[in-house]
Amino acid sequence: MMEKIAELRKKYNLKMRVERYTVYQEDSNDFETVIRKRTATRKFKEEKIDREKLNKILEAGRIAPTAKNLQPQKIYVASSKEALEKIDKVSPCRYNAPTVLIVCSDKEIAWEKEGESTYEMDATIVATHMMLEATNIGVDNIWIKMFDKNKLKEEFKLGENIEPICLIPLGYKAEDYQGNPLHNVRKDLEETVTFI
């Protein structure tokens, strides 16, 4: 694995340090373990998520902070055969997931000041909460921005004010999925943080 990472660092001229694999308990759900364990899954089993787990993920999004607590998020749960076929029409990145969350924001509800709206930021925070809760309860996931927004709005008959922000495929990773070798490659804090 380390050789593969070194090869990728050279290929893409990455000046980042590789985090040594942090030892964590697989069954632990403390916050640091969850944020280090969450990773993008690009190959899912067909196994469906039970409703109780799905509700926990959705609840994590419901309680996420939004500007002025206006809660403009609108989440569509695509899990029927018909809905998943529509997802496949608008994105090549479902990766066989049995459930996809379509994370949207209502631009008419989101807080706006001086022509700047928080609709995208609010939905992004909601999406992050849901991905972390999914990881916390053992559901694999990935954030997808690669989709045809206009086609998605058309396929799902979304209103003019509803803006799709991202897709979150959910499920359980396939046994043969090896993960992203760059997952543990991180810049040093000195490169991303400035104390002023």
Z-matrix of the N, CA and C atoms (Angstrom, degrees):
N
C 1 1.452
C 2 1.535 1 110.62
N 3 1.336 2 117.43 1 -44.92
C 4 1.466 3 120.75 2 -178.23
C 5 1.521 4 110.88 3 -63.61
N 6 1.339 5 116.89 4 -34.90
C 7 1.464 6 120.42 5 178.78
C 8 1.525 7 109.91 6 -65.22
N 9 1.316 8 116.47 7 -40.97
C 10 1.466 9 121.74 8 179.09
C 11 1.528 10 110.30 9 -63.00
N 12 1.316 11 116.29 10 -42.18
C 13 1.462 12 120.57 11 178.82
C 14 1.522 13 110.34 12 -64.11
N 15 1.347 14 116.60 13 -42.86
C 16 1.466 15 120.40 14 178.93
C 17 1.525 16 110.61 15 -61.30
N 18 1.322 17 116.38 16 -39.68
C 19 1.466 18 121.74 17 178.79
C 20 1.537 19 110.75 18 -63.51
N 21 1.334 20 116.42 19 -43.94
C 22 1.462 21 120.97 20 178.87
C 23 1.526 22 111.69 21 -67.10
N 24 1.329 23 116.61 22 -38.45
C 25 1.471 24 119.90 23 178.27
C 26 1.522 25 110.24 24 -61.19
N 27 1.333 26 115.80 25 -41.66
C 28 1.467 27 120.26 26 179.88
C 29 1.529 28 110.28 27 -68.31
N 30 1.325 29 116.44 28 -45.47
C 31 1.465 30 121.67 29 -177.57
C 32 1.527 31 111.68 30 -59.64
N 33 1.348 32 117.01 31 -43.87
C 34 1.460 33 120.81 32 -176.42
C 35 1.532 34 113.33 33 -101.16
N 36 1.335 35 116.07 34 10.16
C 37 1.466 36 121.74 35 178.76
C 38 1.535 37 111.25 36 52.83
N 39 1.317 38 115.60 37 47.54
C 40 1.460 39 120.78 38 -178.40
C 41 1.522 40 110.30 39 -83.65
N 42 1.303 41 115.56 40 123.21
C 43 1.463 42 119.81 41 177.99
C 44 1.524 43 108.20 42 -103.65
N 45 1.312 44 114.42 43 59.97
C 46 1.456 45 119.97 44 -177.95
C 47 1.521 46 109.47 45 -125.29
N 48 1.277 47 113.69 46 157.89
C 49 1.451 48 117.82 47 -179.42
C 50 1.524 49 108.52 48 -96.24
N 51 1.308 50 115.35 49 146.96
C 52 1.459 51 120.72 50 178.61
C 53 1.515 52 108.28 51 -91.76
N 54 1.306 53 115.02 52 121.52
C 55 1.460 54 119.43 53 176.82
C 56 1.523 55 107.33 54 -67.84
N 57 1.296 56 116.04 55 130.24
C 58 1.459 57 118.33 56 173.14
C 59 1.516 58 106.84 57 -66.98
N 60 1.292 59 116.30 58 145.72
C 61 1.451 60 119.46 59 -175.51
C 62 1.515 61 109.91 60 -60.45
N 63 1.299 62 114.36 61 113.53
C 64 1.457 63 120.85 62 -179.45
C 65 1.519 64 108.87 63 -69.81
N 66 1.299 65 115.55 64 132.87
C 67 1.456 66 119.34 65 178.64
C 68 1.520 67 107.89 66 -79.29
N 69 1.303 68 116.89 67 124.51
C 70 1.453 69 120.48 68 176.92
C 71 1.512 70 108.84 69 -142.78
N 72 1.293 71 114.29 70 157.49
C 73 1.457 72 120.34 71 179.12
C 74 1.529 73 108.16 72 -79.03
N 75 1.320 74 117.99 73 126.09
C 76 1.469 75 120.99 74 179.45
C 77 1.521 76 111.92 75 -57.34
N 78 1.328 77 116.88 76 -33.33
C 79 1.460 78 119.36 77 -176.49
C 80 1.526 79 112.40 78 -93.29
N 81 1.329 80 116.62 79 4.99
C 82 1.457 81 120.15 80 -179.48
C 83 1.521 82 109.79 81 -83.18
N 84 1.319 83 116.55 82 144.54
C 85 1.454 84 118.93 83 176.46
C 86 1.522 85 111.37 84 -126.78
N 87 1.351 86 116.70 85 28.92
C 88 1.449 87 117.53 86 174.56
C 89 1.534 88 107.67 87 -68.56
N 90 1.306 89 116.85 88 156.36
C 91 1.462 90 121.22 89 -169.36
C 92 1.529 91 112.80 90 -58.98
N 93 1.328 92 117.51 91 -43.85
C 94 1.464 93 118.83 92 -178.48
C 95 1.524 94 111.60 93 -62.52
N 96 1.306 95 117.08 94 -39.19
C 97 1.466 96 120.33 95 177.50
C 98 1.523 97 110.49 96 -62.61
N 99 1.328 98 116.89 97 -43.96
C 100 1.468 99 121.02 98 -178.68
C 101 1.530 100 110.79 99 -61.93
N 102 1.332 101 117.92 100 -47.32
C 103 1.469 102 119.40 101 -176.91
C 104 1.517 103 112.46 102 -69.41
N 105 1.323 104 117.51 103 -26.86
C 106 1.470 105 119.04 104 177.53
C 107 1.530 106 111.64 105 -83.00
N 108 1.317 107 116.18 106 -29.35
C 109 1.460 108 121.01 107 -176.32
C 110 1.530 109 112.43 108 -81.81
N 111 1.339 110 117.62 109 -28.96
C 112 1.475 111 120.24 110 -177.37
C 113 1.527 112 110.28 111 -62.37
N 114 1.311 113 114.53 112 129.27
C 115 1.457 114 120.03 113 -179.64
C 116 1.524 115 108.92 114 -147.94
N 117 1.315 116 115.99 115 161.23
C 118 1.466 117 120.82 116 179.64
C 119 1.527 118 109.81 117 -75.66
N 120 1.321 119 115.90 118 128.28
C 121 1.468 120 121.50 119 177.35
C 122 1.516 121 108.31 120 -106.02
N 123 1.329 122 115.87 121 123.77
C 124 1.462 123 120.69 122 -177.20
C 125 1.539 124 113.03 123 -114.63
N 126 1.312 125 116.53 124 19.89
C 127 1.464 126 120.70 125 174.40
C 128 1.523 127 108.05 126 -160.13
N 129 1.346 128 115.09 127 113.50
C 130 1.459 129 120.71 128 -175.65
C 131 1.523 130 112.25 129 -109.59
N 132 1.331 131 115.29 130 153.37
C 133 1.464 132 121.84 131 168.40
C 134 1.527 133 107.61 132 -74.47
N 135 1.316 134 116.44 133 169.29
C 136 1.467 135 120.45 134 176.74
C 137 1.526 136 112.17 135 -82.02
N 138 1.324 137 116.75 136 -10.63
C 139 1.469 138 121.81 137 -177.20
C 140 1.524 139 111.70 138 -56.48
N 141 1.317 140 116.19 139 127.77
C 142 1.466 141 121.60 140 -178.23
C 143 1.531 142 111.29 141 -80.84
N 144 1.315 143 114.67 142 157.42
C 145 1.468 144 121.88 143 176.20
C 146 1.530 145 107.29 144 -87.94
N 147 1.331 146 117.21 145 135.64
C 148 1.460 147 116.98 146 178.72
C 149 1.529 148 110.51 147 -73.69
N 150 1.307 149 115.75 148 156.82
C 151 1.465 150 122.46 149 -172.29
C 152 1.532 151 112.65 150 -61.12
N 153 1.331 152 116.29 151 -34.49
C 154 1.469 153 119.98 152 -179.73
C 155 1.531 154 110.49 153 -62.39
N 156 1.329 155 116.25 154 -44.66
C 157 1.467 156 119.70 155 178.93
C 158 1.531 157 110.91 156 -66.86
N 159 1.312 158 116.09 157 -42.34
C 160 1.459 159 120.08 158 179.27
C 161 1.531 160 110.27 159 -60.31
N 162 1.315 161 117.11 160 -41.85
C 163 1.467 162 120.61 161 178.61
C 164 1.522 163 112.07 162 -63.70
N 165 1.331 164 117.36 163 -36.36
C 166 1.470 165 120.48 164 177.37
C 167 1.528 166 110.40 165 -64.12
N 168 1.318 167 115.97 166 -40.89
C 169 1.474 168 120.56 167 178.93
C 170 1.530 169 109.73 168 -64.05
N 171 1.319 170 116.58 169 -45.70
C 172 1.466 171 121.07 170 -179.88
C 173 1.531 172 111.29 171 -65.36
N 174 1.315 173 116.88 172 -36.36
C 175 1.462 174 121.07 173 177.89
C 176 1.529 175 110.84 174 -64.23
N 177 1.328 176 117.13 175 -38.30
C 178 1.472 177 120.62 176 177.49
C 179 1.527 178 110.23 177 -60.62
N 180 1.328 179 116.71 178 -36.38
C 181 1.460 180 120.00 179 175.83
C 182 1.516 181 112.09 180 -71.14
N 183 1.315 182 116.20 181 -36.44
C 184 1.474 183 120.77 182 -178.51
C 185 1.521 184 111.52 183 -62.45
N 186 1.336 185 117.06 184 -36.28
C 187 1.467 186 119.84 185 -176.01
C 188 1.533 187 112.90 186 -94.06
N 189 1.321 188 117.49 187 5.94
C 190 1.469 189 120.96 188 178.98
C 191 1.528 190 110.59 189 -66.76
N 192 1.324 191 117.05 190 148.49
C 193 1.471 192 119.00 191 178.18
C 194 1.528 193 111.89 192 -72.73
N 195 1.317 194 115.68 193 143.71
C 196 1.469 195 122.48 194 174.77
C 197 1.532 196 107.30 195 -137.93
N 198 1.310 197 116.65 196 157.86
C 199 1.462 198 120.82 197 -178.10
C 200 1.527 199 110.65 198 -58.06
N 201 1.327 200 115.48 199 128.93
C 202 1.465 201 123.27 200 -179.26
C 203 1.530 202 112.48 201 57.00
N 204 1.332 203 116.61 202 15.41
C 205 1.465 204 123.61 203 -177.62
C 206 1.538 205 112.19 204 53.85
N 207 1.325 206 115.70 205 36.38
C 208 1.466 207 119.72 206 -178.87
C 209 1.531 208 112.95 207 -80.89
N 210 1.339 209 116.70 208 -16.18
C 211 1.464 210 123.14 209 173.65
C 212 1.538 211 113.41 210 50.20
N 213 1.331 212 116.95 211 62.79
C 214 1.467 213 119.51 212 -178.45
C 215 1.524 214 114.33 213 -80.91
N 216 1.328 215 116.98 214 -1.22
C 217 1.464 216 119.48 215 -176.46
C 218 1.516 217 112.39 216 -64.33
N 219 1.314 218 113.89 217 145.69
C 220 1.474 219 121.32 218 174.66
C 221 1.522 220 105.15 219 -137.34
N 222 1.321 221 116.51 220 117.40
C 223 1.463 222 121.82 221 -176.97
C 224 1.527 223 109.00 222 -109.84
N 225 1.318 224 115.10 223 127.11
C 226 1.465 225 120.84 224 175.67
C 227 1.525 226 107.26 225 -108.37
N 228 1.323 227 117.09 226 128.33
C 229 1.466 228 122.19 227 -178.89
C 230 1.524 229 108.23 228 -99.42
N 231 1.327 230 115.58 229 110.11
C 232 1.468 231 121.03 230 179.51
C 233 1.521 232 108.85 231 -98.68
N 234 1.338 233 116.33 232 111.01
C 235 1.461 234 119.32 233 178.65
C 236 1.526 235 112.55 234 -140.78
N 237 1.324 236 116.94 235 -11.69
C 238 1.467 237 119.30 236 176.82
C 239 1.533 238 108.70 237 -75.36
N 240 1.307 239 116.39 238 159.15
C 241 1.466 240 121.57 239 178.60
C 242 1.532 241 110.46 240 -56.61
N 243 1.315 242 115.43 241 -44.13
C 244 1.464 243 120.72 242 -179.31
C 245 1.535 244 111.69 243 -62.70
N 246 1.339 245 116.06 244 -45.38
C 247 1.468 246 120.24 245 -179.20
C 248 1.525 247 111.67 246 -65.40
N 249 1.337 248 116.72 247 -40.55
C 250 1.468 249 119.91 248 179.71
C 251 1.528 250 111.45 249 -67.51
N 252 1.322 251 116.87 250 -34.42
C 253 1.469 252 120.24 251 175.36
C 254 1.532 253 110.20 252 -62.95
N 255 1.324 254 116.32 253 -37.86
C 256 1.461 255 120.20 254 177.20
C 257 1.533 256 110.62 255 -66.56
N 258 1.325 257 116.50 256 -40.25
C 259 1.476 258 120.01 257 176.93
C 260 1.523 259 109.49 258 -59.44
N 261 1.329 260 116.49 259 -43.51
C 262 1.469 261 120.49 260 -179.59
C 263 1.527 262 112.35 261 -63.87
N 264 1.330 263 116.95 262 -25.06
C 265 1.467 264 120.28 263 177.55
C 266 1.528 265 111.78 264 -73.97
N 267 1.330 266 116.39 265 -27.88
C 268 1.464 267 119.30 266 -174.19
C 269 1.531 268 114.11 267 -103.77
N 270 1.336 269 116.70 268 -10.96
C 271 1.467 270 120.07 269 -179.05
C 272 1.528 271 110.84 270 -152.40
N 273 1.344 272 116.43 271 141.24
C 274 1.462 273 119.61 272 175.14
C 275 1.533 274 111.95 273 -87.71
N 276 1.328 275 116.30 274 8.53
C 277 1.469 276 120.02 275 -168.24
C 278 1.529 277 115.43 276 -114.33
N 279 1.333 278 117.75 277 34.69
C 280 1.471 279 118.35 278 175.07
C 281 1.522 280 110.52 279 -78.16
N 282 1.320 281 116.46 280 -29.12
C 283 1.471 282 122.22 281 177.65
C 284 1.526 283 113.26 282 57.39
N 285 1.327 284 116.59 283 32.75
C 286 1.462 285 123.21 284 177.24
C 287 1.533 286 113.84 285 71.20
N 288 1.327 287 118.20 286 12.82
C 289 1.471 288 120.41 287 179.65
C 290 1.530 289 110.02 288 -63.32
N 291 1.336 290 117.23 289 138.38
C 292 1.467 291 120.48 290 -178.81
C 293 1.532 292 113.76 291 -79.12
N 294 1.322 293 116.14 292 -12.52
C 295 1.463 294 121.59 293 178.90
C 296 1.523 295 108.74 294 -141.04
N 297 1.315 296 116.07 295 138.31
C 298 1.467 297 120.59 296 175.33
C 299 1.526 298 108.06 297 -131.59
N 300 1.326 299 115.88 298 127.91
C 301 1.460 300 120.29 299 174.11
C 302 1.522 301 107.54 300 -90.26
N 303 1.318 302 115.93 301 127.48
C 304 1.459 303 121.29 302 174.28
C 305 1.522 304 105.36 303 -98.76
N 306 1.322 305 116.38 304 106.51
C 307 1.461 306 121.40 305 -175.47
C 308 1.527 307 108.56 306 -92.47
N 309 1.317 308 114.77 307 117.62
C 310 1.467 309 120.98 308 -177.94
C 311 1.523 310 109.98 309 -125.57
N 312 1.325 311 114.11 310 171.59
C 313 1.453 312 120.15 311 176.44
C 314 1.518 313 108.85 312 -139.29
N 315 1.316 314 115.75 313 141.08
C 316 1.456 315 121.36 314 178.31
C 317 1.528 316 108.30 315 -90.21
N 318 1.327 317 115.65 316 109.17
C 319 1.462 318 120.90 317 -175.69
C 320 1.525 319 112.32 318 -65.11
N 321 1.320 320 117.81 319 -22.37
C 322 1.467 321 120.59 320 179.86
C 323 1.528 322 112.22 321 -79.28
N 324 1.348 323 116.31 322 -18.73
C 325 1.467 324 120.32 323 -179.11
C 326 1.535 325 111.27 324 -96.85
N 327 1.320 326 117.54 325 -33.99
C 328 1.468 327 122.02 326 -175.19
C 329 1.528 328 111.69 327 -59.13
N 330 1.321 329 114.96 328 149.37
C 331 1.468 330 121.35 329 179.73
C 332 1.514 331 109.67 330 -68.33
N 333 1.323 332 114.83 331 140.20
C 334 1.459 333 120.29 332 -179.92
C 335 1.520 334 109.39 333 -136.77
N 336 1.327 335 115.10 334 139.68
C 337 1.463 336 120.13 335 177.26
C 338 1.515 337 108.36 336 -145.56
N 339 1.301 338 116.05 337 128.04
C 340 1.468 339 122.75 338 177.64
C 341 1.529 340 111.63 339 50.96
N 342 1.319 341 115.12 340 43.46
C 343 1.466 342 120.34 341 176.20
C 344 1.523 343 115.14 342 80.31
N 345 1.321 344 118.19 343 -1.80
C 346 1.465 345 122.62 344 178.89
C 347 1.519 346 109.15 345 -103.54
N 348 1.337 347 116.78 346 127.64
C 349 1.457 348 121.56 347 -179.84
C 350 1.526 349 110.48 348 -110.23
N 351 1.312 350 116.01 349 149.87
C 352 1.466 351 120.90 350 179.23
C 353 1.529 352 112.29 351 -98.90
N 354 1.342 353 117.38 352 12.63
C 355 1.475 354 119.08 353 -173.80
C 356 1.526 355 112.80 354 -57.04
N 357 1.334 356 117.17 355 -41.56
C 358 1.467 357 119.72 356 -178.10
C 359 1.527 358 111.09 357 -72.47
N 360 1.324 359 116.43 358 -43.26
C 361 1.458 360 120.82 359 179.48
C 362 1.527 361 110.89 360 -61.20
N 363 1.334 362 116.47 361 -44.79
C 364 1.471 363 120.06 362 -179.89
C 365 1.526 364 111.44 363 -58.85
N 366 1.329 365 115.96 364 -47.53
C 367 1.473 366 119.66 365 -178.83
C 368 1.529 367 111.46 366 -66.06
N 369 1.323 368 116.83 367 -32.80
C 370 1.464 369 120.86 368 178.67
C 371 1.526 370 111.03 369 -66.61
N 372 1.320 371 116.21 370 -41.18
C 373 1.476 372 119.85 371 176.78
C 374 1.524 373 109.89 372 -63.21
N 375 1.312 374 116.80 373 -43.81
C 376 1.473 375 122.06 374 178.21
C 377 1.534 376 110.09 375 -59.33
N 378 1.327 377 116.35 376 -45.70
C 379 1.468 378 121.28 377 -179.78
C 380 1.529 379 110.81 378 -61.02
N 381 1.320 380 116.65 379 -42.74
C 382 1.470 381 120.81 380 179.73
C 383 1.525 382 110.70 381 -62.83
N 384 1.319 383 117.08 382 -44.35
C 385 1.469 384 120.31 383 177.05
C 386 1.527 385 110.95 384 -57.17
N 387 1.324 386 116.59 385 -44.15
C 388 1.466 387 119.92 386 -177.43
C 389 1.526 388 111.41 387 -68.14
N 390 1.323 389 117.40 388 -39.06
C 391 1.470 390 119.58 389 178.60
C 392 1.523 391 111.15 390 -65.48
N 393 1.332 392 116.95 391 -40.87
C 394 1.461 393 119.35 392 179.91
C 395 1.527 394 111.54 393 -68.14
N 396 1.325 395 117.11 394 -38.82
C 397 1.474 396 118.91 395 176.74
C 398 1.525 397 110.73 396 -66.63
N 399 1.336 398 116.47 397 -38.71
C 400 1.470 399 119.56 398 177.09
C 401 1.529 400 109.62 399 -57.69
N 402 1.330 401 116.45 400 -48.16
C 403 1.466 402 120.77 401 178.53
C 404 1.525 403 110.20 402 -60.67
N 405 1.319 404 116.45 403 -42.26
C 406 1.456 405 122.52 404 -179.21
C 407 1.524 406 112.46 405 -57.01
N 408 1.337 407 117.08 406 -35.35
C 409 1.471 408 120.08 407 -177.52
C 410 1.534 409 112.17 408 -103.84
N 411 1.328 410 116.65 409 14.16
C 412 1.462 411 120.00 410 172.94
C 413 1.516 412 115.76 411 85.75
N 414 1.343 413 117.31 412 19.18
C 415 1.462 414 121.01 413 178.04
C 416 1.523 415 108.55 414 -104.32
N 417 1.331 416 116.05 415 122.86
C 418 1.464 417 120.64 416 -178.45
C 419 1.525 418 110.08 417 -78.08
N 420 1.330 419 116.22 418 156.70
C 421 1.456 420 120.20 419 -173.10
C 422 1.518 421 111.43 420 -159.96
N 423 1.317 422 114.88 421 171.96
C 424 1.462 423 121.67 422 175.29
C 425 1.524 424 108.09 423 -156.98
N 426 1.312 425 115.97 424 146.10
C 427 1.467 426 123.14 425 176.53
C 428 1.522 427 107.19 426 -91.20
N 429 1.335 428 117.89 427 128.29
C 430 1.467 429 122.19 428 -179.48
C 431 1.527 430 110.09 429 -123.12
N 432 1.322 431 115.43 430 125.97
C 433 1.456 432 121.09 431 173.38
C 434 1.530 433 110.21 432 -111.40
N 435 1.343 434 115.87 433 -8.66
C 436 1.460 435 120.89 434 -176.68
C 437 1.533 436 109.79 435 -85.32
N 438 1.330 437 114.99 436 87.93
C 439 1.462 438 120.54 437 176.22
C 440 1.522 439 108.42 438 -155.50
N 441 1.314 440 114.50 439 157.40
C 442 1.464 441 120.72 440 178.82
C 443 1.527 442 107.60 441 -84.97
N 444 1.323 443 115.43 442 102.79
C 445 1.465 444 121.22 443 -174.36
C 446 1.533 445 112.73 444 -59.67
N 447 1.314 446 116.64 445 -45.95
C 448 1.463 447 119.66 446 -177.82
C 449 1.529 448 111.78 447 -65.73
N 450 1.328 449 115.34 448 -40.10
C 451 1.463 450 119.74 449 178.85
C 452 1.531 451 110.59 450 -66.97
N 453 1.325 452 116.08 451 -38.18
C 454 1.470 453 120.36 452 178.32
C 455 1.531 454 109.89 453 -62.82
N 456 1.334 455 116.19 454 -45.04
C 457 1.464 456 119.99 455 179.15
C 458 1.532 457 110.90 456 -60.93
N 459 1.304 458 114.74 457 -38.22
C 460 1.464 459 120.03 458 179.38
C 461 1.525 460 111.55 459 -69.47
N 462 1.335 461 116.69 460 -47.92
C 463 1.469 462 121.39 461 -178.18
C 464 1.523 463 112.13 462 -59.99
N 465 1.347 464 116.24 463 -40.16
C 466 1.471 465 119.88 464 -176.12
C 467 1.528 466 112.73 465 -100.91
N 468 1.340 467 116.21 466 7.54
C 469 1.467 468 121.98 467 177.08
C 470 1.534 469 111.88 468 52.61
N 471 1.328 470 115.15 469 50.54
C 472 1.461 471 120.05 470 179.25
C 473 1.524 472 109.60 471 -81.77
N 474 1.314 473 116.45 472 142.95
C 475 1.461 474 121.76 473 -179.57
C 476 1.524 475 112.16 474 -65.69
N 477 1.297 476 115.84 475 162.69
C 478 1.468 477 122.24 476 -178.81
C 479 1.526 478 112.02 477 -58.45
N 480 1.330 479 116.20 478 -33.93
C 481 1.463 480 121.72 479 -177.91
C 482 1.531 481 113.23 480 -82.01
N 483 1.323 482 117.98 481 -10.12
C 484 1.476 483 121.53 482 -178.55
C 485 1.525 484 109.37 483 -91.91
N 486 1.327 485 115.13 484 117.39
C 487 1.459 486 120.88 485 -176.20
C 488 1.534 487 110.24 486 -109.29
N 489 1.339 488 117.76 487 117.01
C 490 1.469 489 120.02 488 176.68
C 491 1.542 490 109.72 489 -69.53
N 492 1.311 491 116.12 490 132.91
C 493 1.475 492 121.37 491 -178.11
C 494 1.521 493 111.03 492 -107.62
N 495 1.331 494 117.51 493 -46.12
C 496 1.462 495 119.99 494 179.36
C 497 1.523 496 109.85 495 -160.55
N 498 1.318 497 114.72 496 167.41
C 499 1.464 498 122.12 497 172.10
C 500 1.518 499 107.20 498 -112.28
N 501 1.324 500 116.76 499 143.26
C 502 1.471 501 120.56 500 174.64
C 503 1.523 502 108.44 501 -126.34
N 504 1.342 503 117.43 502 95.37
C 505 1.464 504 119.81 503 171.79
C 506 1.536 505 109.42 504 -65.55
N 507 1.320 506 116.12 505 137.35
C 508 1.468 507 122.43 506 -178.76
C 509 1.521 508 110.15 507 -127.74
N 510 1.317 509 116.37 508 146.67
C 511 1.464 510 120.88 509 175.96
C 512 1.513 511 110.02 510 164.55
N 513 1.330 512 115.20 511 -149.17
C 514 1.464 513 121.36 512 -178.77
C 515 1.519 514 107.91 513 -125.25
N 516 1.327 515 115.31 514 130.20
C 517 1.463 516 118.18 515 -174.60
C 518 1.522 517 112.02 516 -62.77
N 519 1.335 518 115.00 517 145.19
C 520 1.464 519 121.55 518 178.58
C 521 1.522 520 109.22 519 -65.10
N 522 1.327 521 115.40 520 149.34
C 523 1.463 522 120.99 521 -177.58
C 524 1.525 523 112.32 522 -56.78
N 525 1.336 524 116.79 523 -34.89
C 526 1.471 525 119.68 524 -175.94
C 527 1.528 526 113.16 525 -92.95
N 528 1.333 527 117.82 526 7.36
C 529 1.464 528 119.22 527 179.05
C 530 1.516 529 109.52 528 -76.33
N 531 1.325 530 116.51 529 125.06
C 532 1.469 531 120.49 530 -174.66
C 533 1.514 532 114.35 531 -97.03
N 534 1.300 533 117.75 532 -7.34
C 535 1.461 534 119.85 533 177.56
C 536 1.521 535 112.98 534 82.82
N 537 1.308 536 114.60 535 173.81
C 538 1.457 537 121.78 536 -179.00
C 539 1.527 538 109.48 537 -88.25
N 540 1.333 539 118.42 538 119.69
C 541 1.461 540 119.38 539 -178.88
C 542 1.527 541 112.87 540 -65.45
N 543 1.321 542 117.75 541 -15.49
C 544 1.465 543 120.43 542 179.11
C 545 1.534 544 112.68 543 -90.05
N 546 1.316 545 117.33 544 1.00
C 547 1.469 546 119.83 545 -175.40
C 548 1.525 547 112.59 546 -54.55
N 549 1.309 548 117.84 547 -40.92
C 550 1.464 549 120.66 548 -176.59
C 551 1.525 550 113.56 549 -94.11
N 552 1.322 551 117.50 550 14.00
C 553 1.461 552 120.24 551 176.82
C 554 1.524 553 107.80 552 -91.29
N 555 1.311 554 116.46 553 117.37
C 556 1.461 555 121.44 554 -176.42
C 557 1.525 556 110.68 555 -134.75
N 558 1.320 557 116.08 556 142.49
C 559 1.458 558 120.47 557 174.45
C 560 1.519 559 108.82 558 -68.82
N 561 1.330 560 116.16 559 154.41
C 562 1.455 561 120.58 560 173.89
C 563 1.520 562 109.12 561 -69.38
N 564 1.317 563 116.60 562 152.38
C 565 1.463 564 120.40 563 178.59
C 566 1.515 565 111.99 564 -55.63
N 567 1.336 566 116.91 565 -35.28
C 568 1.462 567 121.14 566 -178.09
C 569 1.516 568 112.29 567 -60.28
N 570 1.341 569 116.38 568 -25.33
C 571 1.467 570 120.60 569 179.76
C 572 1.519 571 113.04 570 -84.41
N 573 1.312 572 117.53 571 -18.58
C 574 1.462 573 120.00 572 -175.33
C 575 1.526 574 113.75 573 -119.14
N 576 1.333 575 117.05 574 -9.95
C 577 1.466 576 121.15 575 -177.07
C 578 1.514 577 109.89 576 -126.06
N 579 1.330 578 116.16 577 133.67
C 580 1.464 579 121.56 578 174.48
C 581 1.514 580 108.24 579 -125.11
N 582 1.326 581 116.84 580 124.79
C 583 1.450 582 121.65 581 175.08
C 584 1.518 583 108.16 582 -87.29
N 585 1.336 584 116.61 583 126.54
C 586 1.467 585 118.87 584 -176.57
C 587 1.532 586 110.79 585 -125.83
